[in-house]
């Protein structure tokens, strides 16, 4: 699969750290599966991973603290 951003690099399976901020809270989810462009570094999540991230964020919003760090494999 070619990168949709740079149109030159091939995408390869990888993991990344996902960061989001809400209500003065920083949420960090480590080891999230993704596809990464070998050329420009663009990161793309599959639809299923994106849905799981949304579910994780919604659940964490209920337990809001100032900093939450989660391991993807343990909460997805």
C-alpha positions in Angstrom: 0.0 0.0 0.0 1.4 3.4 -1.0 1.2 6.3 1.4 -1.8 8.6 0.9 0.1 11.6 2.2 3.4 11.6 0.2 2.3 9.1 -2.5 5.9 7.7 -2.6 6.5 5.5 0.4 5.2 2.1 1.2 3.2 1.6 4.4 4.4 -1.1 6.8 2.8 -2.5 10.0 4.1 -0.8 13.1 3.0 0.5 16.5 2.8 4.1 17.8 2.0 6.1 20.9 -1.4 7.9 20.7 -1.8 11.2 22.6 -5.0 13.2 23.2 -6.0 15.9 25.5 -9.4 16.7 27.0 -10.7 18.5 30.1 -7.1 19.4 31.1 -6.2 15.7 31.0 -3.5 14.2 28.8 -4.2 10.6 27.8 -1.4 8.5 26.4 -2.0 5.0 24.8 1.2 3.1 24.1 1.8 0.4 21.5 -1.2 1.2 19.3 -1.1 -0.9 16.0 -0.8 1.3 12.9 0.6 1.5 9.4 3.6 3.8 9.0 5.0 5.3 5.8 8.7 4.4 5.3 9.2 7.6 3.4 7.5 10.4 5.3 6.5 8.7 8.6 2.7 9.3 8.1 0.7 7.1 10.5 -2.6 5.5 9.6 -5.0 3.6 11.9 -7.3 0.9 10.6 -11.0 1.5 11.2 -11.2 -1.2 13.9 -8.2 0.3 15.8 -9.7 3.8 15.5 -13.0 2.5 16.9 -11.2 0.9 19.9 -9.3 4.2 20.5 -12.6 6.1 20.6 -14.0 3.5 23.0 -10.9 3.8 25.2 -11.1 7.6 25.3 -14.8 7.5 26.1 -14.2 5.1 29.0 -11.2 7.2 30.3 -13.3 10.4 30.2 -15.5 8.8 32.9 -12.4 8.4 35.1 -10.7 11.6 34.3 -7.5 12.5 36.1 -4.7 14.8 35.0 -2.6 12.0 33.3 -3.5 8.5 32.2 -1.2 6.2 30.4 -2.5 2.9 29.0 -1.1 -0.1 27.2 -3.2 -0.7 24.0 -3.1 -4.5 24.3 -4.4 -4.4 27.8 -7.4 -2.2 27.3 -8.5 -2.7 23.6 
